[in-house]
């Protein structure tokens, strides 16, 4: 690539924020995150399949009584929906201006 082409690529990366450190780090994969899941307001998770694995490890006994359904029989989608409705996790985005995680 020419110097001009390299300059254009650098400008686009700068404009999109791709040349900056991601504001969060996934606690499962260690990858940088610009968006993802927050579990119990403490655990950052980048991918939904990792979220599902973490959700299946939790004690859902109260919710099983409330929903009259065994978590082990729920589909991944049903479990994620229940978790969101119960406030166990949520999905969010972080902007460049947000305070960076230490």
Secondary structure, 3 states (H helix, E strand, C coil): CCHHHHHHHHHHHHHHCCCCCCCEECCCCCCEECEEEEECCCEEECCHHHHHHHHHHCCCHHHHHHHCCCHHHCCHHHHHHHHHHCCCEEEEECCCCCCCCC
